């Protein structure tokens, strides 16, 4: 009987040690995940890329580089992916905006409708500024630039929206 009790106690100690070790490993793993997550851009850095791509889109459409405009739109949305992890509530707002209000801009690019693009683009600027105010960032006001955010691109290459690789 003594052997069974000692054996059971020993097994219990081993189980407790294993559980403690697993919990420590889980805590260590979680700490590593948290450290990695802390290095991922929150919202401001991706939003800066969004702004640059949005501005560049205007100059691409203006000069008939429809593929560049479509590319800017596609990767403008992709730039916000880190916010899914770091700022999920704000990301939901972004996603609703991109799939809702911004969709008209995308449609005009796909249709190569420069006049429609101008109207949709101007409306999106108003919507951006309204959203910034609602989220307590009213001090961030989007304006249409006079020159592209990235002057190192050739906006005059004639292309089709469908030229962007999938």
C-alpha positions in Angstrom: 0.0 0.0 0.0 2.9 2.3 0.9 4.4 1.8 -2.5 1.2 2.6 -4.3 0.8 5.8 -2.2 4.4 6.9 -2.9 4.0 6.0 -6.5 0.8 8.0 -6.7 2.4 10.9 -4.9 5.4 10.8 -7.2 3.1 10.7 -10.2 1.2 13.6 -8.8 4.4 15.6 -8.3 5.5 14.8 -11.9 2.1 15.9 -13.2 2.3 19.1 -11.2 5.8 19.8 -12.4 4.8 19.1 -16.0 1.7 21.4 -15.7 3.8 24.1 -14.2 6.4 23.7 -16.9 3.7 23.9 -19.6 2.2 27.0 -17.9 5.6 28.6 -17.9 6.1 27.6 -21.5 2.7 29.1 -22.3 3.6 32.3 -20.4 6.9 32.5 -22.2 5.2 31.9 -25.6 2.6 34.5 -24.8 5.4 37.0 -23.9 7.1 36.3 -27.2 3.8 36.8 -29.1 3.2 40.0 -27.2 6.7 41.2 -28.0 6.3 40.4 -31.7 2.9 42.1 -31.8 4.4 45.2 -30.2 6.7 45.6 -33.2 3.8 45.4 -35.8 2.7 48.9 -36.9 -0.5 50.0 -35.2 -2.7 52.3 -37.3 -0.7 55.5 -38.0 2.1 53.9 -40.1 -0.2 51.9 -42.4 -2.5 54.9 -42.7 0.4 57.0 -43.9 0.9 54.5 -46.7 -2.8 54.6 -47.4 -2.6 58.4 -47.7 0.4 58.3 -50.1 -1.2 55.6 -52.3 -4.5 57.5 -52.3 -2.8 60.6 -53.5 -0.7 58.8 -56.1 -3.9 57.2 -57.5 -5.2 60.6 -58.4 -2.1 61.4 -60.6 -2.2 57.9 -62.2 -5.8 58.4 -63.3 -5.2 62.0 -64.4 -2.4 60.8 -66.7 -4.1 57.5 -67.9 -2.1 55.0 -66.0 -5.1 53.0 -64.9 -3.1 50.0 -63.9 -1.1 52.1 -61.5 -4.3 53.5 -60.0 -5.7 50.0 -59.6 -2.4 48.9 -58.1 -2.4 51.8 -55.6 -5.9 51.0 -54.5 -5.2 47.3 -54.1 -2.1 47.8 -52.0 -3.7 50.8 -50.2 -6.1 48.3 -48.7 -3.4 45.7 -48.1 -1.3 48.3 -46.1 -3.9 48.2 -43.4 -3.6 44.4 -42.7 -1.4 44.9 -39.6 -4.2 46.9 -38.0 -6.3 43.7 -38.0 -4.0 42.5 -35.2 -3.0 45.7 -33.5 -6.1 47.8 -33.7 -9.0 45.5 -34.5 -11.8 48.0 -33.8 -10.2 50.7 -36.0 -9.6 48.1 -38.6 -13.3 47.3 -38.7 -13.9 51.0 -39.4 -11.3 50.9 -42.2 -12.7 47.7 -43.7 -16.2 49.2 -43.8 -14.9 52.4 -45.3 -12.8 50.6 -48.0 -15.6 48.1 -49.0 -18.3 50.8 -48.7 -17.5 54.4 -49.4 -14.3 53.8 -51.2 -15.8 51.2 -53.5 -17.0 53.9 -55.9 -13.4 55.0 -56.5 -12.4 51.4 -57.4 -15.4 51.1 -59.7 -14.4 54.2 -61.6 -10.9 53.0 -62.0 -12.1 49.6 -63.4 -14.4 51.5 -65.8 -11.7 54.0 -66.7 -14.1 56.7 -65.9 -12.0 59.8 -65.2 -14.9 62.2 -64.6 -16.6 59.7 -62.2 -13.2 59.1 -60.5 -12.8 62.8 -59.9 -16.2 63.0 -58.2 -15.7 59.8 -56.2 -12.2 60.8 -55.2 -13.4 64.2 -53.9 -16.2 62.5 -52.0 -13.7 60.1 -50.4 -11.6 63.0 -49.2 -14.7 64.4 -47.5 -15.5 61.0 -46.0 -11.9 60.6 -44.7 -12.0 63.9 -43.0 -15.4 63.1 -41.5 -14.1 59.8 -40.2 -11.0 61.4 -38.7 -13.3 63.8 -36.8 -15.5 61.0 -35.5 -12.5 59.1 -34.3 -11.1 62.2 -32.5 -8.4 62.8 -35.2 -10.0 66.0 -36.6 -6.5 67.5 -36.6 -5.7 65.1 -39.6 -7.3 66.7 -42.6 -6.7 65.2 -46.1 -6.3 67.5 -49.0 -5.7 66.8 -52.6 -2.0 67.3 -53.3 -0.7 69.4 -56.2 2.0 66.8 -56.9 2.2 63.1 -56.2 3.3 61.8 -52.9 5.8 59.7 -54.8 7.4 61.8 -57.6 9.7 58.8 -58.4 7.0 57.1 -60.5 6.0 57.6 -64.1 2.3 58.3 -64.0 2.1 58.8 -67.7 2.4 55.2 -68.8 -0.8 54.2 -70.6 -2.2 51.1 -69.1 -5.4 49.1 -68.3 -6.8 48.5 -64.8 -6.6 44.7 -65.5 -2.9 44.9 -66.1 -2.3 44.5 -62.3 -1.1 41.0 -61.5 -3.4 39.1 -59.2 
